[in-house]
Amino acid sequence: MNQKKNIGVVGCGEVADGHLKAWNNVPSTEVVAVCDLNESLAKSTVKNWKIPNYFTSIEKLLESTELDVVDVCTPPHTHRSIAVQVMNAGSNIIIEKPMTMTVEDSEEIVEVQKKTGVMAGVLHNWLFEPPIVKADLLVKRGLLGEVFNVEIEAISTKHDAMASNKDHWCHKFPGGRFSEMLPHPIYLVRNFLGEFIIKDVQVSKVGNYPWMKSDELCATLESGNKYGRVYVSFNSPRDAIFVDIYGEKGILKIDIINATLNFLPARKVTRFGKATDSFRQAGHLISSTFKNAFDVVSGRWMDGHELYIERFARSLDENLDPPISVQEGLEVIKNLEEMCTIIEELERKR
């Protein structure tokens, strides 16, 4: 039997819980240590997850433990320095999104990865949510034909943990709360439409948090002769993430949070056609809901974090490329940095 791969997790905040759960579900790996500057948080994490060791510095973690993978769950402005240390020490690495907050920092990570040859990936978890995985497969199989448009609505309530916390690190960066959130729709648009240029960004303020300069955003993206649209809000009555992919043969409508996908094929606009189409859509949503419930109850359900980590571990075992490379992460940060610069300029002029 092959020896289990040793995993170290850096950062013991809320994000780490999803990662720890995912690693525990990979039979070929074992989390052997965590690291956090906050010792009490590190202690509670090893106690809650029954992990053998904790450290309060990256140096001690890397010196004291032989690690096959280091999973970085710290805020993104710390990612560059941690990633460089980890890769230079010879360990493979997973970095939470966004990979960094600047193109310069991401470029350094890419350079060090090339120099060291370790496996380095970025966790773009929405790409691995079940309905997006299915949509990606259907698009690649040609169900939609040529894709013409991708629209993403990512709306959150004012109680969003980051938006509502005036002391959260995200508010210190250009773009504010958007700086942490926008990588998700950016990499989804890139996945389904390809590279794009930013044609227009508009922001406004609806809510009453004085530390947020803007809390509504609408962006138009151009990929050749095709367009994408991203809408983000932190004033919604409920959390929702909708993705619409429009192609020459039909439309995919995806609800990421409820994990449903509906295919709307071409149809004739008749009274009978409308009725049968409505019944077909309702039946599909009902069957999707029952399947999701069965997967959860049977323990087969995997969210985006879990599936990415499972695939990263498999890639390591089979000597394959990571599911999402740091080079792909860099391309997302290029779009993110440009968009946040535009947001900052709009807020300055307002």
C-alpha angles and dihedrals in degrees: 000000000000116000115252117258115247116237127197122194120206115202122032100207127119093289091060094064092068091048094048091050090051095050091049088059093055106087094201095058139063129192103229101170145012130201132206135152087228103076095193090054091048090049094050091048095054089046095049095044098034094238118165102226145022133191136189097212135048090227093058092044093054095041097047103040135050103226129186093188134018115201112204114210099161126114112290097248087067096049099090097056093043094045093049092051093046096048093045087053089057100250126134115239146208117199123199117233134297089049090211137333095247138046090230093059092046091050090055091052090051091049093050091047090054091048096048098035094218121144109262125178140173121225106234092170101179088066087061099047107119099248092046091049089052093046091051090052092048092049092049089050089056099249091141097033109213113005112232105175143012122196124186128189115189108177128173136181123253086255091071105142095235100037094049094048108083091194096053114126093236092073091062095064132076106273093027113212090000090063091070097038105043098072088074098061091035094059092042092055091046090051096052102029104024128226115354144183123230108247101175141356126189126183133183140173120239103152129070104239104125092204092061113077091188134014103172125063136178121182131182117207128193125209108179105299092342131088139213130193131204124193121185127180137174095191102070124131087230140014114261139161116195126180123188119189114190122196140164093268103038149316132273115210113194131188105193098188094049090038096229132140127191127189116210109196127194112287142177113251100238131131090250092045092052092050096048090045091053092050091047092051093047091049092049093051092048093050091047091051093051091047091051091049091049092050091051094047093045093048093243095114116112124182124209096274093049095048094046093050092046090052093045090054090048091049089053092050093048097038093243132144115276117265090250117016128213087246088061088046090054092054090054091050090053089059092042095051092049093048093048090049089054091048091051092050092049091050091049092054096046 
